[in-house]
Amino acid sequence: MSVWGKILGGAAGFAIGGPIGAILGAGAGHAVDKMRDSTREAPEDDATRRVAFTIGVIVLGAKMAKADGVVTKDEIGAFKEVFHIPQEEMQNVGRLFNQARRDAQGFEPYAKQIGRLFRHNPAVLEELIDGLFHIARADRKITQDELDYLAKVAEIFGFDEDDWARIRASNMGPDASDPYEILGVSHKASDEEIKAAHRRLVLENHPDKLVAEGLPQEFVDLANEKLATINAAHDRIRELRQQT
């Protein structure tokens, strides 16, 4: 069964605790059982983490779309682009998405739970932020409210200000981004420092890491796009330096 087939009723056998387990129960239309008490976290087995991650992504995506006060058709369409949801699961995922939009609780508890689940694999957390950026760009502009939301998610995930600047730059588009910022280096960095930064980012953001985590194919696709952006930034810096 694909991860989408476990989103609501099919996830009942997973001991998903915390706020993610609570909203899962609410979205499925049944009481949250003792194994998913909202005060407890789930055991960190791989299957539970994958399901919890996917549910968390839906919730953060819904709250991302609402960050500027309006959920547009473009943003909902962007969500469907990032997550290629099978037609038979569309109703289930839509129900959870709508539940998250109505949920009075803020996004912070969900981000904290996802951050804890993947605290040893920041590349997974960075790909999640990239997916949220994709939703934010859907209406062809990213508002300050959306940037503030994304910055707070990044902070909760444990990324520092330099990491956030790099993630932000890599998602703002080639016309709005400094290639040095995408690689997280200064304009005064040596060629060796730039090469080392590029190599490190390629290793950290390689799609194989996400495959190993068993995450949905959609995130592997996003990782390939991110890798292309990193490589393009490196190539651009080399071109600029050859011109001087």
Secondary structure, 3 states (H helix, E strand, C coil): CCHHHHCCHHHHHCCCCHHHHHHHHHHHCCCCCHHHCCCCCCCCCHHHHHHHHHHHHHHHHHHHHCCCCCCCHHHHHHHHHHCCCCHHHHHHHHHHHHHHHHCCCCCHHHHHHHHHHCCCCHHHHHHHHHHHHHHHHHHCCCCHHHHHHHHHHHHHCCCCHHHHHHHHHHHCCCCCCCHHHHHCCCCCCCHHHHHHHHHHHHHHCCHHHHHHHCCCHHHHHHHHHHHHHHHHHHHHHHHHHHHC
